[in-house]
């Protein structure tokens, strides 16, 4: 009698073994297929001061001052928050310590002053409290408000134009002081001292930090509004507003190009804040 060995094996009981895999969160879900690990370290220290004058005698005022320092090794987490500024480009992905520098968002000094003042002219005010309604319609009911911002520039980043690393974004060598002197308007074609940098060899890490201890142009801007309120009927009033942004029309220049070796390295070709903008507004409250 001949027995089919395949039929015999098929009748035998079998044992199936399963091996459970450890979860790998950096390859699961929203992180699957991305090249940027969800990791980063930051250190922030600050002193914050606030001074407030509550409304009295037609004046109210609030002032803020922040003195701070922010250090990190990855200023943004991934491209979906690139609107925050900065970059995740690493020179050496295998050594995050070399990426530790000032953050792209480091602002050592920031002052914000805002206030409103009711001019003391018109019916019910210190001057001209008994003037006629017709005269009050022109001279009374005026209010002035403003918003002043004074802020340090952001640290600047440089990288090697045409850099050659097997894995990473190559930076140049920093061999001197990259800063230049004089008003920004006179340094638009040379905001960097190019002699402070040199080109590294192929597959050589540059010595420049991820962000330099040298900053772009500061921000100094004033927004203001002039308001006129005219009572009409009981509980109703007409309001006229004249509003301006960048009231002094001061140029707030943008950051220079940071590609070392490119023709436009160190050149400023844009602004952070646009020119003065004026708008009129009319409202009726009832």
Kinemage of the C-alpha trace (Angstrom):
@kinemage 1
@onewidth
@group {chain A} dominant
@subgroup {mainchain}
@vectorlist {calphas} color= white
{ca unk a 1} P 0.000 0.000 0.000
{ca unk a 2} L 1.379 3.330 -1.013
{ca unk a 3} L 0.617 6.290 1.245
{ca unk a 4} L 0.579 9.861 -0.057
{ca unk a 5} L 2.944 11.783 2.285
{ca unk a 6} L 1.230 15.084 1.440
{ca unk a 7} L -2.140 13.729 2.562
{ca unk a 8} L -0.585 12.498 5.809
{ca unk a 9} L 0.952 15.910 6.526
{ca unk a 10} L -2.313 17.683 5.843
{ca unk a 11} L -4.055 15.578 8.513
{ca unk a 12} L -1.505 16.400 11.174
{ca unk a 13} L -2.324 19.200 13.621
{ca unk a 14} L -0.272 22.346 13.112
{ca unk a 15} L 0.929 24.961 15.554
{ca unk a 16} L 1.007 28.607 14.457
{ca unk a 17} L 3.285 31.050 16.209
{ca unk a 18} L 2.864 34.836 16.230
{ca unk a 19} L 5.451 37.443 17.182
{ca unk a 20} L 4.262 40.842 18.411
{ca unk a 21} L 6.238 43.854 17.131
{ca unk a 22} L 7.099 46.754 19.365
{ca unk a 23} L 5.229 49.965 18.510
{ca unk a 24} L 7.348 52.471 16.584
{ca unk a 25} L 5.533 55.754 17.007
{ca unk a 26} L 7.928 57.697 14.776
{ca unk a 27} L 6.768 55.567 11.826
{ca unk a 28} L 3.052 55.451 12.692
{ca unk a 29} L 0.164 57.700 11.796
{ca unk a 30} L 0.929 61.313 10.878
{ca unk a 31} L 4.689 60.736 11.177
{ca unk a 32} L 4.820 57.888 8.654
{ca unk a 33} L 7.129 58.570 5.749
{ca unk a 34} L 8.629 61.790 7.113
{ca unk a 35} L 12.367 62.379 7.359
{ca unk a 36} L 12.263 64.720 10.373
{ca unk a 37} L 12.214 63.007 13.775
{ca unk a 38} L 9.728 64.571 16.228
{ca unk a 39} L 12.485 65.754 18.551
{ca unk a 40} L 13.901 69.052 19.673
{ca unk a 41} L 15.221 70.849 22.728
{ca unk a 42} L 14.773 74.479 23.721
{ca unk a 43} L 15.750 76.698 26.644
{ca unk a 44} L 13.945 79.976 27.357
{ca unk a 45} L 14.624 82.519 30.092
{ca unk a 46} L 12.954 85.896 30.338
{ca unk a 47} L 12.231 88.917 32.481
{ca unk a 48} L 8.836 90.496 31.821
{ca unk a 49} L 7.705 93.896 33.100
{ca unk a 50} L 4.262 95.454 32.748
{ca unk a 51} L 3.150 98.961 33.682
{ca unk a 52} L -0.481 100.031 33.435
{ca unk a 53} L -2.288 103.308 34.000
{ca unk a 54} L -5.989 102.777 34.311
{ca unk a 55} L -8.343 105.204 32.655
{ca unk a 56} L -8.453 108.566 34.442
{ca unk a 57} L -8.584 112.170 33.230
{ca unk a 58} L -9.087 110.886 29.709
{ca unk a 59} L -5.860 108.843 29.603
{ca unk a 60} L -5.160 105.116 29.695
{ca unk a 61} L -1.809 103.456 29.028
{ca unk a 62} L -0.226 99.978 29.072
{ca unk a 63} L 3.474 99.222 28.594
{ca unk a 64} L 5.240 95.846 28.268
{ca unk a 65} L 8.944 95.041 28.210
{ca unk a 66} L 10.476 91.590 27.709
{ca unk a 67} L 14.152 90.739 28.071
{ca unk a 68} L 14.751 87.150 27.043
{ca unk a 69} L 16.968 84.521 25.469
{ca unk a 70} L 15.832 81.453 23.524
{ca unk a 71} L 18.219 78.642 22.573
{ca unk a 72} L 17.252 75.481 20.708
{ca unk a 73} L 18.484 72.839 18.288
{ca unk a 74} L 15.433 72.864 15.981
{ca unk a 75} L 13.465 76.066 15.616
{ca unk a 76} L 10.429 74.472 13.942
{ca unk a 77} L 9.180 70.903 14.046
{ca unk a 78} L 8.238 70.306 10.414
{ca unk a 79} L 7.119 71.982 7.224
{ca unk a 80} L 3.482 72.252 8.310
{ca unk a 81} L 4.414 75.045 10.722
{ca unk a 82} L 6.943 76.769 8.494
{ca unk a 83} L 4.929 79.975 8.801
{ca unk a 84} L 6.603 80.399 12.199
{ca unk a 85} L 9.910 80.992 10.428
{ca unk a 86} L 13.232 79.271 10.761
{ca unk a 87} L 14.273 75.932 9.310
{ca unk a 88} L 14.839 72.346 10.380
{ca unk a 89} L 17.847 71.842 8.101
{ca unk a 90} L 20.647 70.094 10.005
{ca unk a 91} L 24.300 70.014 9.092
{ca unk a 92} L 24.946 66.776 10.986
{ca unk a 93} L 21.768 64.762 11.709
{ca unk a 94} L 23.857 62.318 13.763
{ca unk a 95} L 24.962 64.967 16.285
{ca unk a 96} L 22.179 67.281 17.427
{ca unk a 97} L 24.521 69.012 19.873
{ca unk a 98} L 26.149 70.791 16.937
{ca unk a 99} L 22.749 72.315 16.070
{ca unk a 100} L 22.401 74.063 19.431
{ca unk a 101} L 22.412 77.835 18.894
{ca unk a 102} L 20.238 80.901 19.238
{ca unk a 103} L 16.738 80.132 18.077
{ca unk a 104} L 15.272 81.603 14.912
{ca unk a 105} L 12.651 83.161 17.206
{ca unk a 106} L 15.049 84.685 19.751
{ca unk a 107} L 14.109 88.322 20.464
{ca unk a 108} L 16.271 89.653 23.343
{ca unk a 109} L 14.450 92.979 23.696
{ca unk a 110} L 10.816 93.811 22.932
{ca unk a 111} L 8.900 96.902 24.044
{ca unk a 112} L 5.197 97.415 23.338
{ca unk a 113} L 3.498 100.660 24.369
{ca unk a 114} L -0.181 101.328 23.779
{ca unk a 115} L -2.527 104.017 25.028
{ca unk a 116} L -5.489 106.253 24.335
{ca unk a 117} L -6.115 109.887 25.236
{ca unk a 118} L -9.338 111.865 25.071
{ca unk a 119} L -8.424 115.412 24.069
{ca unk a 120} L -9.774 117.826 26.736
{ca unk a 121} L -11.879 119.890 24.332
{ca unk a 122} L -15.641 119.786 23.991
{ca unk a 123} L -18.866 119.573 25.945
{ca unk a 124} L -18.425 117.844 29.281
{ca unk a 125} L -14.614 118.057 29.168
{ca unk a 126} L -12.044 120.229 30.910
{ca unk a 127} L -11.859 122.857 28.170
{ca unk a 128} L -14.956 124.189 26.452
{ca unk a 129} L -17.348 122.253 28.616
{ca unk a 130} L -20.172 124.689 27.776
{ca unk a 131} L -19.467 125.226 24.091
{ca unk a 132} L -22.407 125.025 21.707
{ca unk a 133} L -23.386 121.775 20.030
{ca unk a 134} L -22.441 123.146 16.624
{ca unk a 135} L -18.950 124.141 17.793
{ca unk a 136} L -18.597 120.852 19.702
{ca unk a 137} L -19.340 118.946 16.498
{ca unk a 138} L -16.062 120.301 15.091
{ca unk a 139} L -13.802 120.750 18.146
{ca unk a 140} L -15.055 118.291 20.752
{ca unk a 141} L -15.111 114.522 21.092
{ca unk a 142} L -11.665 113.797 19.648
{ca unk a 143} L -9.586 110.838 20.860
{ca unk a 144} L -6.020 109.827 19.959
{ca unk a 145} L -4.625 106.298 20.345
{ca unk a 146} L -1.357 104.644 19.423
{ca unk a 147} L 0.517 101.322 19.385
{ca unk a 148} L 4.333 101.482 19.421
{ca unk a 149} L 6.539 98.411 18.903
{ca unk a 150} L 10.314 98.356 19.434
{ca unk a 151} L 11.913 94.974 18.828
{ca unk a 152} L 15.364 93.506 18.246
{ca unk a 153} L 16.058 91.735 14.976
{ca unk a 154} L 16.111 87.948 14.626
{ca unk a 155} L 19.381 85.974 14.512
{ca unk a 156} L 20.586 85.370 10.967
{ca unk a 157} L 21.296 82.023 9.375
{ca unk a 158} L 23.926 81.265 6.753
{ca unk a 159} L 24.454 78.124 4.697
{ca unk a 160} L 26.862 77.127 1.979
{ca unk a 161} L 25.722 77.771 -1.578
{ca unk a 162} L 26.249 74.496 -3.445
{ca unk a 163} L 27.270 72.748 -0.239
{ca unk a 164} L 28.481 69.157 -0.553
{ca unk a 165} L 27.655 66.827 2.314
{ca unk a 166} L 26.570 63.227 1.937
{ca unk a 167} L 23.719 63.893 4.409
{ca unk a 168} L 22.926 67.348 5.739
{ca unk a 169} L 22.944 71.045 4.921
{ca unk a 170} L 26.519 72.315 4.817
{ca unk a 171} L 27.392 75.609 6.474
{ca unk a 172} L 30.488 77.743 5.826
{ca unk a 173} L 33.357 78.192 8.251
{ca unk a 174} L 33.049 81.217 10.540
{ca unk a 175} L 36.513 82.756 10.792
{ca unk a 176} L 35.765 86.342 11.860
{ca unk a 177} L 33.145 88.903 12.829
{ca unk a 178} L 30.267 88.879 10.284
{ca unk a 179} L 28.858 92.240 11.366
{ca unk a 180} L 29.179 95.524 9.515
{ca unk a 181} L 28.694 99.066 10.806
{ca unk a 182} L 26.523 101.991 9.765
{ca unk a 183} L 22.833 102.606 9.081
{ca unk a 184} L 20.984 99.701 7.485
{ca unk a 185} L 20.043 101.883 4.509
{ca unk a 186} L 23.758 102.156 3.681
{ca unk a 187} L 24.393 98.400 3.982
{ca unk a 188} L 21.674 97.017 1.725
{ca unk a 189} L 24.264 95.503 -0.631
{ca unk a 190} L 26.575 94.261 2.097
{ca unk a 191} L 24.940 93.480 5.427
{ca unk a 192} L 27.451 90.664 6.022
{ca unk a 193} L 31.227 90.920 6.231
{ca unk a 194} L 32.081 88.278 3.632
{ca unk a 195} L 35.669 88.040 4.888
{ca unk a 196} L 34.270 86.466 8.064
{ca unk a 197} L 33.370 83.267 6.169
{ca unk a 198} L 35.231 80.648 4.154
{ca unk a 199} L 34.155 77.662 2.102
{ca unk a 200} L 34.637 74.225 3.734
{ca unk a 201} L 35.970 71.192 1.914
{ca unk a 202} L 33.698 68.495 0.497
{ca unk a 203} L 32.043 66.402 3.254
{ca unk a 204} L 33.419 68.750 5.911
{ca unk a 205} L 31.206 70.345 8.527
{ca unk a 206} L 31.422 74.140 8.630
{ca unk a 207} L 32.079 75.900 11.933
{ca unk a 208} L 29.307 78.494 11.585
{ca unk a 209} L 26.478 77.877 14.084
{ca unk a 210} L 22.962 77.134 12.907
{ca unk a 211} L 22.030 80.751 13.729
{ca unk a 212} L 24.628 83.481 14.151
{ca unk a 213} L 24.906 85.824 17.092
{ca unk a 214} L 24.341 88.587 14.540
{ca unk a 215} L 20.880 89.931 13.873
{ca unk a 216} L 18.827 91.325 11.070
{ca unk a 217} L 17.327 94.823 11.108
{ca unk a 218} L 15.268 95.757 14.145
{ca unk a 219} L 11.578 96.658 14.082
{ca unk a 220} L 10.424 100.128 15.096
{ca unk a 221} L 6.893 100.895 14.047
{ca unk a 222} L 4.008 103.074 15.230
{ca unk a 223} L 0.336 102.503 14.451
{ca unk a 224} L -2.042 105.318 15.386
{ca unk a 225} L -5.691 106.319 15.158
{ca unk a 226} L -7.616 109.580 15.453
{ca unk a 227} L -11.251 109.142 16.472
{ca unk a 228} L -14.116 111.607 16.492
{ca unk a 229} L -17.406 110.821 18.252
{ca unk a 230} L -20.546 112.935 17.640
{ca unk a 231} L -23.678 112.286 19.769
{ca unk a 232} L -26.898 112.376 17.743
{ca unk a 233} L -29.861 111.074 19.748
{ca unk a 234} L -30.051 109.626 23.236
{ca unk a 235} L -27.941 106.475 23.287
{ca unk a 236} L -26.821 106.975 19.690
{ca unk a 237} L -23.694 108.440 18.152
{ca unk a 238} L -21.755 108.796 14.926
{ca unk a 239} L -18.062 107.877 14.870
{ca unk a 240} L -15.317 108.848 12.440
{ca unk a 241} L -11.915 107.073 12.465
{ca unk a 242} L -8.641 107.898 10.732
{ca unk a 243} L -6.222 104.978 11.131
{ca unk a 244} L -2.623 104.569 10.016
{ca unk a 245} L -0.128 101.715 10.105
{ca unk a 246} L 3.598 102.520 10.076
{ca unk a 247} L 2.558 106.091 10.780
{ca unk a 248} L 6.067 107.516 10.460
{ca unk a 249} L 6.557 105.675 7.139
{ca unk a 250} L 9.884 104.325 8.427
{ca unk a 251} L 11.455 101.591 6.237
{ca unk a 252} L 11.667 98.319 8.173
{ca unk a 253} L 14.116 96.351 6.064
{ca unk a 254} L 13.966 92.577 5.746
{ca unk a 255} L 16.716 90.086 6.523
{ca unk a 256} L 19.622 89.651 4.067
{ca unk a 257} L 20.150 86.617 1.839
{ca unk a 258} L 22.064 83.947 3.757
{ca unk a 259} L 23.491 81.727 1.006
{ca unk a 260} L 27.272 82.138 1.273
{ca unk a 261} L 28.887 82.041 -2.158
{ca unk a 262} L 25.757 83.204 -3.988
{ca unk a 263} L 25.854 86.567 -5.826
{ca unk a 264} L 23.219 88.065 -3.513
{ca unk a 265} L 24.818 86.933 -0.247
{ca unk a 266} L 24.274 89.600 2.412
{ca unk a 267} L 21.970 91.704 0.242
{ca unk a 268} L 18.661 93.081 1.522
{ca unk a 269} L 16.019 93.228 -1.179
{ca unk a 270} L 12.753 93.600 0.760
{ca unk a 271} L 11.034 94.966 3.843
{ca unk a 272} L 9.382 93.386 6.874
{ca unk a 273} L 6.744 96.091 7.233
{ca unk a 274} L 5.123 97.873 4.322
{ca unk a 275} L 4.898 101.608 3.718
{ca unk a 276} L 2.447 103.837 5.559
{ca unk a 277} L -1.162 102.771 5.082
{ca unk a 278} L -4.085 105.144 5.798
{ca unk a 279} L -7.740 104.207 6.005
{ca unk a 280} L -10.960 105.999 6.927
{ca unk a 281} L -13.830 104.472 8.837
{ca unk a 282} L -17.381 105.604 9.598
{ca unk a 283} L -19.708 103.996 12.134
{ca unk a 284} L -23.125 104.728 13.538
{ca unk a 285} L -24.015 103.282 16.947
{ca unk a 286} L -27.664 102.882 17.849
